[in-house]
Amino acid sequence: GNGLAMLGTLTKGEWTIKQRGRAPDRKICVKSGAELIQLMHRESGCNQFIVEDGAARVTVQYTCPGNGYGRTSIRRETGALVQLESQGIHGGMPFQMTAEARRTGSC
């Protein structure tokens, strides 16, 4: 509910996430924009802390009990294009991801 208003300005629908590097493209259904925060930790029950809540950029740090943590920054370019950076620990292993997410259809 509170904060992260920028995520609400993103166009709803199917988004394709193109990671820099080796990972294959991934499609997700964006309903609120919050789906982009925990791309590595898909489970619910994670605690989120808003670090930055701006008109064009949000940063959220989160902890998932028993499965690590992460910190994600989302920079809005348009309502259908964002830049993502995320890093943390998932399944006991560190991860770092830089990606572009773009709305590609409806879902």
N, C-alpha and C positions, 0 to 999 in steps of 0.2 A: 503494500500500500504506500507507505511514505517514501519519498525520494525517488531517485532514478527516473525522473520524468522524461529524460531523453529517450529511454528505451520505449516508452509509450508512443513516440513519434515515428517509430519504424513501421514500415508497411507490413501488415500481417500476411502470412502465407508461407510457401515453401522457400527456404533459403539454402543455397549451396555454399559450403565452407571449403575454400581452397587453401590448404596449408602449404606454406613454403617448405620445400624439401620433398621427402619421400612419400608422405602419407597420401592415400587416395582421397578424392573429393568425398564429402559427406553431405547428405541432405537432412535438414531438420525442419519441423513445422514450427514457425514462430507465431505465437498467439499474443504474447505480452512483451516480448523482447528479452525477458529474464532468462529464456532458454539459452541465450548466448553466454551466460555467465559461467555455468558449470558444464562445459563441454566434456571434460574428462571425468567428472563425477556426476553421473546421470541420476544417482539415487536422491531421494528426498531425505529430509532430516538433517541437512547440513546447516550450520549456523553461519549467517552472513553478516559482514561488517562493511558498511559503506565508507570507503577511503576518500573518494572524489565523486562529486555529483554535479557535473557541469552541464551546460547546454549542448556541448558537442562531445563530451568525454565523461565516461563513468569508470570508476575503478572499485572493484569489490574484492575483499579478502574473505575466504570462507574456510570452515573446518568441518570435515565429515567424520564424526566419531568412528574410529576403527578402520578408516580408509584414507587417511591423509588430509591434505589441505591444498588450497590454491589461491592464486591472486590473478584476477582477470581485469584487463583494461579494454574498453570498447570505445573506439573513436568513430563518431558519425561523420560520414562524408555527405551522404544524402539519405533520404528515408528508405532507400533500397540498397545501400552500400555502406558497410562498416569495416574498419580494420580492427583485428583482435590480437591481443597478446595475452598469453596465459602461461603460468608456470606454477610448480608446486610438487607435491608428492602424491602419487596414486598407486595403490597396491604395493607400497613399500619401495617404489622406484620413482626417481625424479623425472619430471617432464617439463618441456618448454615448447611452446607452440606460438607461431606467428602465422596469422591467416587473414584472408579477406573473405568476408561473407556478403553474399549478394542475393537479393530476392530473385527467384527464378521461376515462380509459378504459384499456383494455389494448392492448398492441401485440405 
